Amino acid sequence: MMDSLRTMLQYLLDQISTIGISDVIDILIVAIVLYYVFRFVRDRRASKLAVGVVLLFLLYLVSDLFELSTIRFVMDNIFQVGLIAVLIVFQPEMRSMLESFGGQTKRIRGLAGHGANENEHMVEEISLAAADLAGDRTGALIVLERTTPLGDYIKSGTVVNADISSILLRNLFFNKSPMHDGAVIIRGGRVYAAGCFLPLSMNNEIMKELGTRHRAAIGMSENSDAVVIVVSEETGVISVARDGVLQRGYTADSLRNYLTEIFVSTTTKRSKKRGTVHTRKNTEKGGSQNA
């Protein structure tokens, strides 16, 4: 028994001693990729599909272990076309995941590129408009673009490119307005387009009482990192869709706080960090001149 433990321990030590820097980097990259894939899949419909794939793989291992020829034959044929099947089944989720990864690796643009003052004004006007629309029970759908470009959806509407204001937003969603049924897209702190069509979510777990406007908000948040604000025409309830999740029951104050945390606080922290870096560089430059 002790000899077996020593042999195993020696084997582990030999393996560890052969690990180099490239192996560590390789392991870290794989771990990071798996972490983001797990985090993305965890709260989405793809999680159930992923469980099914894992169960099929376990069934294949069991058939190989116990020499179950019929099941193994079936599993072999399934896994021969498994990659194509996975690409077909997971196509919406994979597209959303790749767009999400691409958005994270890009430099923050659009709203995040604006200063805290501009974003604070935007948040205030949107919160006031949402509260007024909710009070009048006027349906509304407002999309705040972040790092994922929404050009394809902007093309489906009418470009406005106007300064943001609560009055303008209320007029765009007035029930006699020709563009009131579509979505308004906010880009760069401006009302960029109105009357836009958004993709509907195909999630079957969405509550049946939620209408097309809410399903479009969830679908938009599934396909991008945008923040989507919905005002229900029937109940006047304000909801926010983000990362495929819809949260309901916002007031003007709670909506303002939520948007401030995303668009104002983040920008302020980034500006302070950038200012600290610039100050440090100037200090170092001045120190070298004094020397």
C-alpha positions as CSV (number, residue, x, y, z in Angstrom):
1,M,0.0,0.0,0.0
2,M,2.7,2.4,1.0
3,D,4.7,1.5,-2.1
4,S,1.7,2.3,-4.3
5,L,1.3,5.7,-2.6
6,R,5.0,6.5,-3.1
7,T,4.8,5.5,-6.7
8,M,1.8,7.7,-7.3
9,L,3.3,10.6,-5.4
10,Q,6.5,10.3,-7.4
11,Y,4.5,10.2,-10.6
12,L,2.7,13.4,-9.7
13,L,6.0,15.1,-8.7
14,D,7.5,14.1,-12.1
15,Q,4.5,15.5,-14.0
16,I,4.6,18.7,-12.0
17,S,8.3,19.2,-12.6
18,T,7.7,19.0,-16.4
19,I,5.2,21.9,-16.3
20,G,6.6,25.0,-18.0
21,I,5.4,28.6,-18.5
22,S,3.7,27.7,-21.8
23,D,1.7,25.0,-20.0
24,V,0.6,27.4,-17.3
25,I,-0.5,29.9,-19.9
26,D,-2.3,27.2,-21.8
27,I,-4.2,26.1,-18.7
28,L,-5.1,29.6,-17.7
29,I,-6.5,30.4,-21.2
30,V,-8.6,27.2,-21.2
31,A,-9.9,27.9,-17.7
32,I,-10.9,31.5,-18.6
33,V,-12.7,30.3,-21.8
34,L,-14.5,27.6,-19.9
35,Y,-15.5,30.1,-17.2
36,Y,-17.0,32.5,-19.6
37,V,-18.8,29.7,-21.5
38,F,-20.3,28.4,-18.2
39,R,-21.3,31.9,-17.1
40,F,-23.0,32.6,-20.5
41,V,-24.8,29.2,-20.7
42,R,-25.8,29.0,-17.0
43,D,-28.8,31.4,-17.1
44,R,-30.0,30.6,-20.6
45,R,-32.0,28.0,-22.5
46,A,-28.7,26.5,-23.7
47,S,-28.0,25.2,-20.2
48,K,-30.6,22.5,-20.6
49,L,-29.3,21.6,-24.0
50,A,-25.8,21.4,-22.6
51,V,-27.0,19.0,-19.9
52,G,-28.5,16.8,-22.6
53,V,-25.2,16.7,-24.5
54,V,-23.3,15.8,-21.3
55,L,-25.8,12.9,-20.6
56,L,-25.3,11.6,-24.1
57,F,-21.5,11.6,-23.6
58,L,-21.9,9.8,-20.3
59,L,-24.1,7.2,-22.0
60,Y,-21.4,6.7,-24.6
61,L,-18.8,6.1,-21.9
62,V,-21.1,3.6,-20.1
63,S,-21.7,1.7,-23.3
64,D,-17.9,1.6,-24.0
65,L,-17.2,0.5,-20.4
66,F,-19.8,-2.3,-20.3
67,E,-19.4,-3.2,-24.0
68,L,-23.0,-2.5,-24.9
69,S,-22.6,-2.9,-28.6
70,T,-26.0,-1.6,-29.7
71,I,-25.9,1.6,-27.7
72,R,-22.3,2.1,-28.6
73,F,-23.2,1.8,-32.3
74,V,-26.0,4.4,-31.9
75,M,-23.7,6.7,-30.0
76,D,-20.9,6.4,-32.6
77,N,-23.3,7.4,-35.4
78,I,-24.6,10.3,-33.3
79,F,-21.2,11.7,-32.4
80,Q,-20.0,11.4,-36.1
81,V,-22.4,14.2,-36.9
82,G,-22.3,15.6,-33.4
83,L,-20.4,18.8,-34.3
84,I,-22.8,19.8,-37.0
85,A,-25.8,19.0,-34.8
86,V,-24.4,21.1,-32.0
87,L,-23.8,24.0,-34.4
88,I,-27.4,23.8,-35.6
89,V,-29.0,23.4,-32.1
90,F,-26.9,26.0,-30.4
91,Q,-26.8,28.5,-33.3
92,P,-28.7,31.4,-31.6
93,E,-26.7,30.9,-28.3
94,M,-23.4,30.6,-30.1
95,R,-24.0,33.7,-32.1
96,S,-25.0,35.6,-29.0
97,M,-22.0,34.3,-27.1
98,L,-19.5,35.3,-29.9
99,E,-21.1,38.7,-30.1
100,S,-20.7,39.1,-26.3
101,F,-17.1,38.0,-26.4
102,G,-16.4,40.4,-29.3
103,G,-18.0,43.2,-27.4
104,Q,-15.9,42.6,-24.3
105,T,-12.7,42.6,-26.3
106,K,-13.5,45.8,-28.1
107,R,-12.7,49.2,-26.7
108,I,-15.8,50.6,-25.0
109,R,-17.7,52.8,-27.5
110,G,-21.0,54.6,-27.8
111,L,-22.4,55.5,-24.4
112,A,-19.4,54.3,-22.4
113,G,-17.2,56.6,-24.4
114,H,-19.1,59.7,-23.2
115,G,-18.4,61.5,-20.1
116,A,-20.2,61.1,-16.8
117,N,-22.1,64.4,-17.2
118,E,-23.6,63.4,-20.6
119,N,-24.5,60.0,-19.4
120,E,-26.1,61.5,-16.2
121,H,-28.2,63.8,-18.4
122,M,-29.3,60.8,-20.5
123,V,-30.2,58.7,-17.5
124,E,-32.3,61.6,-16.0
125,E,-34.2,62.2,-19.3
126,I,-34.9,58.5,-19.8
127,S,-36.1,58.0,-16.2
128,L,-38.5,61.0,-16.5
129,A,-39.8,59.8,-19.8
130,A,-40.4,56.3,-18.6
131,A,-42.2,57.5,-15.5
132,D,-44.5,59.8,-17.6
133,L,-45.2,57.0,-20.1
134,A,-46.0,54.6,-17.3
135,G,-48.3,57.1,-15.7
136,D,-50.2,57.5,-19.0
137,R,-50.0,53.7,-19.7
138,T,-48.3,54.4,-23.1
139,G,-46.3,51.5,-24.3
140,A,-42.6,52.1,-24.9
141,L,-39.4,50.2,-25.9
142,I,-36.1,52.0,-25.4
143,V,-32.8,50.4,-26.3
144,L,-29.5,51.7,-24.9
145,E,-26.7,50.6,-27.1
146,R,-23.4,49.7,-25.3
147,T,-20.5,47.8,-26.9
148,T,-22.5,45.6,-29.4
149,P,-23.2,47.7,-32.6
150,L,-27.0,47.7,-33.4
151,G,-26.7,48.9,-37.0
152,D,-28.8,46.1,-38.4
153,Y,-31.7,47.1,-36.2
154,I,-31.2,50.8,-36.8
155,K,-31.7,50.2,-40.5
156,S,-35.1,48.8,-39.8
157,G,-36.3,52.1,-38.4
158,T,-35.9,55.8,-39.1
159,V,-32.8,57.7,-38.2
160,V,-33.5,60.7,-35.9
161,N,-30.1,61.5,-34.4
162,A,-31.5,64.1,-32.0
163,D,-30.5,65.4,-28.6
164,I,-32.1,63.2,-25.9
165,S,-35.0,64.6,-23.9
166,S,-38.0,63.3,-22.1
167,I,-40.4,65.3,-24.3
168,L,-38.9,63.9,-27.5
169,L,-39.2,60.3,-26.1
170,R,-42.8,60.9,-25.1
171,N,-43.7,62.3,-28.5
172,L,-42.1,59.3,-30.3
173,F,-44.2,56.8,-28.3
174,F,-47.4,58.9,-28.5
175,N,-50.1,56.4,-29.8
176,K,-50.8,58.6,-32.8
177,S,-47.2,58.8,-33.8
178,P,-46.3,56.7,-36.9
179,M,-43.3,55.2,-35.1
180,H,-44.8,54.5,-31.7
181,D,-45.0,50.7,-32.3
182,G,-41.3,50.3,-32.8
183,A,-38.3,50.7,-30.5
184,V,-36.1,53.8,-30.0
185,I,-32.4,53.1,-30.0
186,I,-30.1,55.4,-28.0
187,R,-26.6,55.6,-29.4
188,G,-23.8,57.8,-28.1
189,G,-26.2,59.6,-25.7
190,R,-28.5,60.6,-28.5
191,V,-31.9,59.4,-29.8
192,Y,-30.4,57.9,-32.9
193,A,-33.3,55.9,-34.4
194,A,-37.0,55.2,-33.9
195,G,-39.6,52.7,-35.1
196,C,-37.0,50.0,-35.1
197,F,-37.9,46.3,-35.2
198,L,-36.2,44.0,-32.6
199,P,-35.7,40.2,-32.6
200,L,-38.2,38.3,-30.5
201,S,-37.0,35.9,-27.9
202,M,-37.7,32.2,-28.5
203,N,-37.5,31.3,-24.8
204,N,-40.5,29.2,-24.0
205,E,-40.2,30.0,-20.3
206,I,-41.3,33.6,-20.7
207,M,-44.5,34.3,-18.8
208,K,-47.5,34.1,-21.1
209,E,-49.0,37.4,-19.9
210,L,-46.0,39.3,-21.3
211,G,-46.7,40.6,-24.8
212,T,-44.6,41.1,-27.9
213,R,-43.0,44.3,-26.6
214,H,-41.5,42.4,-23.6
215,R,-40.5,39.5,-25.7
216,A,-38.7,41.8,-28.1
217,A,-36.9,43.5,-25.2
218,I,-35.7,40.1,-23.9
219,G,-34.7,39.0,-27.5
220,M,-32.6,42.2,-27.9
221,S,-30.8,41.7,-24.6
222,E,-30.1,38.0,-25.6
223,N,-28.5,39.1,-28.9
224,S,-26.5,42.0,-27.5
225,D,-25.2,43.6,-24.3
226,A,-27.8,46.5,-24.7
227,V,-30.0,47.6,-21.8
228,V,-33.7,47.6,-22.9
229,I,-36.4,49.5,-21.0
230,V,-40.0,48.5,-21.5
231,V,-43.2,50.3,-20.4
232,S,-46.3,48.1,-20.5
233,E,-49.2,49.6,-22.3
234,E,-51.7,47.4,-20.3
235,T,-50.4,47.9,-16.8
236,G,-47.9,50.8,-17.0
237,V,-45.2,48.7,-15.3
238,I,-41.6,49.6,-16.1
239,S,-39.3,46.7,-16.8
240,V,-35.6,46.4,-17.8
241,A,-34.1,43.6,-19.9
242,R,-30.4,42.8,-19.7
243,D,-28.5,39.7,-20.6
244,G,-31.7,37.8,-21.4
245,V,-33.2,38.5,-18.0
246,L,-36.3,40.8,-17.5
247,Q,-36.7,42.6,-14.2
248,R,-40.1,44.3,-13.6
249,G,-41.6,46.9,-11.2
250,Y,-39.2,49.8,-11.6
251,T,-40.1,53.3,-10.5
252,A,-38.5,56.5,-11.8
253,D,-36.1,56.6,-8.8
254,S,-35.1,52.9,-9.0
255,L,-34.7,53.1,-12.8
256,R,-32.5,56.1,-12.4
257,N,-30.3,54.4,-9.8
258,Y,-30.1,51.2,-11.9
259,L,-29.0,53.1,-15.1
260,T,-26.7,55.4,-13.1
261,E,-24.8,52.3,-11.8
262,I,-24.3,51.1,-15.4
263,F,-23.7,54.2,-17.3
264,V,-22.5,56.9,-14.9
265,S,-20.6,55.1,-12.1
266,T,-18.7,53.0,-14.5
267,T,-17.7,56.0,-16.7
268,T,-16.7,58.0,-13.6
269,K,-14.4,55.1,-12.3
270,R,-12.9,54.8,-15.8
271,S,-12.2,58.5,-16.0
272,K,-10.6,58.6,-12.6
273,K,-8.4,55.6,-13.5
274,R,-7.4,57.3,-16.7
275,G,-6.7,60.5,-14.9
276,T,-4.6,58.7,-12.4
277,V,-2.5,57.2,-15.1
278,H,-2.1,60.5,-16.9
279,T,-1.0,62.2,-13.6
280,R,1.5,59.5,-12.9
281,K,3.0,59.8,-16.4
282,N,3.2,63.6,-16.1
283,T,4.9,63.2,-12.6
284,E,7.4,60.8,-14.0
285,K,8.1,63.1,-17.0
286,G,8.5,66.1,-14.7
287,G,10.8,64.1,-12.4
288,S,13.0,63.2,-15.3
289,Q,13.2,66.9,-16.3
290,N,14.1,67.9,-12.8
291,A,16.8,65.3,-12.7
